Amino acid sequence: MEKFSAPEQSLGYHYQIRYSLYLLLRERERTEVYVTLEKLDDVEIGDVDRQDLYQTKFHQKGVANLSDKSVDLWKTIRVWSESIKSETIDLENTLFVLVTTANTSPNSIAFEFTKGKLDFKATQEIVKTLDDISLDSSNKSLEASFNAYNELSSNQKRKLVERIFIKDDSLNFSDLKDKIRKELEFFLRPNQSESAFNDLQGWWYEQCIQHLESQREKISYAELNEKIIEINYKFVDDNLPIDEIIRDAQPNKDEYDTRVFVSQLRLVNVGKNSIGVAIRDYYRASEQRSKWLREKLLNPQEEIRYEKELKDDWKTKFALLEDEYEELDENLCTERCRDFYTAYYVKSHPQIFIRPRVQESFIIRGSCQMLADKKEIGWRPNYLELLD
């Protein structure tokens, strides 16, 4: 009985999706190239001239080597044999590739397939060995695979063997990510590839889900290239990429109850719903700015300059409130201060941007809350005294 690991099976599906992205990225020189999943094979890379069929086999470390009688090898041959028999592929223009994280056993058929194109003699010897295994083996779990293979004609077997290539000891998840990032460096600077990878992978998963749900027939390189251009646009010198997960995040408001910026808002009697919005903006802005710095997309000096401009803008507006302060009683002062905050930081916000095209309001409002949290700005003239 075969042993299946649920986590390994799940990782296998993710591996197939990530590997398909890597394959399509590498095919930028082919005309009208596209990818499909779970149709003719795990992954199909095709264009007007040829089809490349990929079986992907992901295993955790410690798996046995791929041998002549391996389940992975024969189940893959079964898939290919059935496609040939049903004439759903053009055998003359198809390449059959088994991608596996396992190693091939030395002196095995599988090892021979890792060398590239076989000559006539080697092809004939491999066909004979496959014939012998399929007829002599008593492995019941592979009976369907042996039968599918033996339904092929001698000529079909030879052509199949001629077109098989095994990529063993293949890229793991981390290696694949590095390779995809390297491909993205054809379009982006190296320090942008991590953020671009995250954006692209999220988009790719959505396209693959739609494809697997039969909402779309295939995913073309043209579409992939268009997405990369869109991502690239986020990295132009006057822009920065916005992480959609951060932009839509809803933090736990209770965790911020004792923060200084929340205390500042309470000093001027801001309502709980407006405080909730301020907490959301604070969280999103701080997370996004931290990510930009972490990924080296934003220079720390830019951040310092940005906060200085926000603070200067606050000083200009706040001076008017300070001029009135001594003439107001406590209640009226609180009311005017709340009106000040509402007018300049709720109903509107400073038109000051960390880069010209980064105009999301949560970045601006949240950055102002970050300054308030550091007590560098406030919403009433004596805020430092009251906070202390």
C-alpha positions in Angstrom: 0.0 0.0 0.0 1.3 3.5 -0.9 1.8 5.9 1.9 0.6 9.4 1.4 1.5 12.5 3.4 -1.3 15.1 3.5 1.1 18.0 4.0 3.3 16.7 1.2 0.3 16.4 -1.2 -0.8 19.9 -0.3 2.7 21.2 -0.9 2.7 19.4 -4.2 -0.2 21.5 -5.5 1.5 24.7 -4.4 4.7 23.5 -6.0 2.9 22.9 -9.3 1.5 26.4 -9.3 4.8 28.1 -8.4 6.7 26.0 -10.9 4.2 26.9 -13.7 4.9 30.6 -13.0 8.6 30.0 -13.3 8.2 28.1 -16.5 6.1 30.8 -18.2 8.5 33.5 -17.1 11.3 31.7 -18.8 9.4 31.5 -22.1 9.5 35.2 -23.1 11.2 34.3 -26.4 8.4 32.0 -27.7 5.5 33.3 -29.7 2.0 33.4 -28.2 3.1 31.0 -25.4 0.6 30.0 -22.6 0.3 27.8 -19.6 -2.5 25.4 -18.6 -2.9 23.3 -15.4 -4.4 19.8 -14.9 -5.5 19.4 -18.6 -3.1 17.4 -20.7 -0.7 17.2 -17.7 0.1 18.9 -14.4 1.5 21.8 -16.3 1.5 22.4 -20.1 3.5 25.1 -21.8 2.3 25.5 -25.3 2.4 27.8 -28.4 1.5 27.4 -32.1 4.5 25.1 -32.7 4.8 22.7 -29.8 3.7 21.5 -26.4 5.8 20.9 -23.4 4.1 18.6 -20.8 5.3 18.7 -17.2 4.6 16.3 -14.4 5.7 17.8 -11.1 6.6 15.6 -8.2 7.4 17.3 -4.9 8.9 15.3 -2.1 10.3 16.2 1.3 13.9 15.5 2.0 14.8 11.8 2.5 12.7 10.4 -0.3 14.1 7.3 -2.1 15.8 7.8 -5.4 13.8 7.6 -8.6 14.4 4.1 -10.0 13.2 2.0 -13.0 10.2 0.7 -11.0 9.4 3.9 -9.2 5.7 4.8 -8.7 6.4 8.4 -9.8 8.0 7.3 -13.0 5.4 4.8 -14.0 2.4 6.9 -13.1 3.9 9.7 -15.2 4.4 7.3 -18.1 0.7 6.3 -17.7 -0.5 9.9 -18.1 1.6 10.4 -21.2 0.7 7.1 -22.7 -3.1 7.7 -22.3 -2.7 11.2 -23.9 -0.9 9.5 -26.9 -3.4 6.8 -27.2 -6.4 9.2 -27.1 -4.6 11.4 -29.7 -5.1 14.5 -27.5 -1.5 15.5 -28.2 0.7 15.8 -31.3 3.4 13.3 -30.5 5.8 14.7 -33.1 5.7 18.2 -31.5 5.5 17.3 -27.8 8.2 17.3 -25.1 7.5 15.2 -22.0 9.2 16.4 -18.8 9.2 14.9 -15.3 10.2 17.5 -12.7 11.0 15.8 -9.4 12.8 16.9 -6.2 14.0 13.3 -5.8 17.3 12.1 -7.3 17.5 9.5 -10.0 19.3 6.2 -9.2 22.6 5.7 -11.0 22.5 3.2 -13.9 18.7 3.5 -14.2 16.4 4.4 -17.0 15.5 7.5 -15.1 19.1 8.6 -14.9 19.5 8.1 -18.7 16.5 10.5 -19.2 18.4 13.3 -17.3 21.1 13.4 -20.0 19.1 15.0 -22.7 18.4 13.7 -26.2 19.0 10.0 -26.6 20.5 8.3 -29.7 18.7 5.5 -31.5 20.5 2.7 -29.7 19.9 4.1 -26.3 16.2 4.6 -27.1 15.8 1.0 -28.3 17.5 -0.3 -25.1 15.2 1.8 -22.9 12.1 0.7 -24.7 13.1 -2.9 -24.2 13.8 -2.4 -20.5 10.4 -0.7 -20.1 8.7 -3.5 -21.9 10.3 -6.1 -19.7 9.4 -4.3 -16.5 5.8 -3.7 -17.6 5.4 -7.4 -18.5 7.3 -9.0 -15.6 6.4 -6.8 -12.6 3.9 -8.1 -10.1 3.3 -4.6 -8.6 -0.5 -4.5 -8.7 -0.6 -0.7 -7.8 1.1 -0.1 -11.2 -0.9 -2.5 -13.3 -2.9 0.4 -14.9 0.3 2.2 -15.7 1.8 -0.9 -17.3 -1.4 -1.5 -19.3 -1.5 2.0 -20.6 2.1 1.8 -21.7 1.6 -1.5 -23.5 -1.4 -0.2 -25.4 1.1 2.0 -27.4 2.5 0.7 -30.6 6.3 0.1 -30.9 6.7 3.2 -32.9 4.7 5.3 -30.3 6.8 3.9 -27.5 10.0 4.8 -29.3 8.8 8.3 -30.0 7.7 8.8 -26.4 11.1 7.6 -25.0 12.9 9.9 -27.5 10.9 12.9 -26.1 11.2 12.2 -22.3 13.4 14.4 -20.1 13.7 14.1 -16.4 14.8 17.1 -14.3 15.8 15.4 -11.0 17.0 17.0 -7.8 14.8 19.9 -8.9 14.3 23.3 -7.3 12.7 23.4 -3.9 10.3 26.2 -2.9 13.0 28.6 -1.8 15.1 27.9 -4.9 12.0 28.5 -7.1 11.4 31.8 -5.4 15.0 32.9 -6.0 14.8 31.9 -9.7 11.5 33.8 -10.2 13.0 36.8 -8.5 16.0 36.5 -10.8 13.7 36.4 -13.8 11.9 39.6 -12.5 15.3 41.4 -12.5 15.0 41.5 -16.3 12.3 44.1 -15.7 13.1 45.5 -12.2 16.1 46.5 -10.1 17.3 43.7 -7.7 16.1 45.5 -4.5 12.6 45.5 -5.9 12.3 41.9 -6.7 11.1 40.7 -3.3 8.1 43.0 -3.3 7.4 42.3 -6.9 7.5 38.6 -6.3 4.9 38.9 -3.6 2.6 40.9 -5.8 3.1 38.7 -8.8 2.6 35.4 -6.8 -0.7 36.7 -5.4 -2.0 37.6 -8.8 -0.7 34.3 -10.3 -2.6 32.2 -7.7 -5.8 34.1 -8.5 -5.3 33.4 -12.3 -4.6 29.7 -11.6 -7.8 29.4 -9.4 -9.9 30.9 -12.1 -8.3 28.6 -14.7 -8.8 25.5 -12.5 -12.5 26.5 -12.0 -12.8 26.7 -15.9 -13.4 30.4 -15.8 -10.6 30.8 -18.3 -9.0 28.4 -20.8 -5.4 29.3 -20.3 -3.0 31.9 -18.9 -0.9 33.6 -21.6 2.6 35.1 -21.3 1.1 38.3 -22.7 -1.1 38.6 -19.6 1.8 37.8 -17.3 4.0 40.4 -19.0 1.2 43.0 -18.7 1.0 42.3 -15.0 4.8 42.7 -14.6 4.6 46.0 -16.4 1.9 47.1 -14.0 4.0 46.0 -11.0 7.0 47.8 -12.6 5.0 51.0 -12.7 4.7 50.9 -8.9 8.5 51.1 -8.7 9.2 54.2 -10.8 11.1 56.8 -8.9 8.0 58.8 -8.0 6.0 55.8 -6.8 6.0 53.0 -4.2 4.0 49.7 -4.2 1.0 49.5 -1.9 0.6 46.1 -0.3 -3.1 45.1 -0.7 -3.1 43.0 2.4 -1.9 45.9 4.5 -4.2 48.3 2.8 -7.2 46.2 3.7 -6.0 45.2 7.2 -8.3 45.6 10.2 -6.3 45.7 13.4 -7.5 44.7 16.9 -8.4 48.2 18.3 -8.2 47.0 21.9 -4.4 46.5 21.5 -4.0 50.2 20.9 -6.1 51.5 23.8 -3.1 52.8 25.7 -1.1 54.2 22.8 -0.2 57.9 23.0 -1.9 58.9 19.8 -5.2 57.4 21.1 -4.8 59.4 24.4 -4.2 62.5 22.3 -7.5 62.0 20.5 -9.3 61.5 23.8 -7.9 64.8 25.0 -10.1 66.6 22.5 -13.1 64.3 22.9 -12.9 62.5 19.6 -15.6 59.7 19.4 -14.8 56.0 19.6 -15.6 55.4 15.9 -13.3 58.1 14.7 -10.6 56.7 17.1 -11.2 53.3 15.5 -10.5 54.8 12.1 -7.3 56.5 13.4 -6.1 53.2 14.8 -6.7 51.5 11.4 -4.8 54.3 9.6 -1.9 54.2 12.1 -1.6 50.4 11.8 -1.7 50.4 8.0 0.7 53.3 7.6 3.3 52.0 10.0 3.1 48.5 8.5 3.5 49.8 5.0 6.3 52.2 5.7 8.1 49.4 7.7 7.8 47.1 4.7 9.1 49.7 2.3 12.2 50.2 4.5 12.7 46.5 5.1 12.6 45.8 1.3 14.9 48.8 0.7 12.4 50.5 -1.5 12.3 53.6 0.6 15.4 55.5 1.7 15.4 56.3 5.5 16.2 59.9 4.6 13.0 60.1 2.6 11.0 59.0 5.6 12.8 61.7 7.8 12.1 64.3 5.1 8.4 63.3 4.9 7.8 63.5 8.6 9.5 66.9 8.7 7.1 68.2 6.0 4.1 66.8 7.8 5.3 68.4 11.0 5.9 71.8 9.4 2.4 71.7 7.8 0.9 70.9 11.3 2.9 73.8 12.9 1.5 76.3 10.3 -2.1 75.2 10.9 -1.7 74.8 14.7 -0.3 78.3 15.2 -3.8 79.7 14.5 -5.3 77.5 17.3 -2.5 78.5 19.7 -3.1 82.2 19.1 -6.7 81.7 20.4 -5.8 79.3 23.3 -5.4 81.8 26.2 -8.8 83.4 25.5 -10.8 80.2 25.6 -12.3 78.4 28.6 -11.6 74.6 28.9 -14.8 73.4 27.3 -14.6 75.8 24.4 -10.9 75.0 23.9 -11.7 71.3 23.7 -14.4 72.0 21.2 -12.2 74.1 19.0 -9.4 71.6 19.2 -11.7 68.8 18.1 -12.9 71.0 15.2 -9.3 71.6 14.3 -8.5 67.8 14.2 -11.7 67.1 12.3 -11.2 69.8 9.7 -7.6 69.1 8.9 -7.1 65.4 9.6 -10.5 63.7 9.1 -12.6 65.6 6.6 -9.4 66.4 4.7 -5.7 65.7 5.1 -2.4 67.3 4.3 -1.6 67.2 0.6 1.9 66.0 1.4 3.1 62.8 -0.1 6.0 60.5 0.7 6.4 60.3 -3.1 4.4 62.2 -5.7 2.3 59.2 -6.8 1.8 57.7 -3.3 -1.4 59.5 -2.5 -3.4 56.9 -0.5 -5.0 58.8 2.4 -4.2 56.1 5.0 -0.5 56.7 4.5 -0.9 60.5 5.1 -3.4 60.2 8.0 -1.6 57.2 9.6 1.7 59.0 9.4 0.2 62.0 11.2 -1.0 59.6 13.9 2.5 58.1 14.1 3.9 61.6 14.8 1.2 62.1 17.4 2.2 58.9 19.0 5.8 60.2 19.3 4.4 63.5 20.7 5.9 65.4 17.9 2.5 66.9 17.0 -0.8 67.2 18.9 -4.4 68.4 18.7 -4.4 71.0 21.5 -1.9 73.6 22.6 -1.1 72.1 26.0 -1.1 68.4 24.9 2.4 67.7 26.2 1.5 68.9 29.7 -1.8 67.0 29.7 -0.2 63.8 28.5 2.5 64.0 31.1 
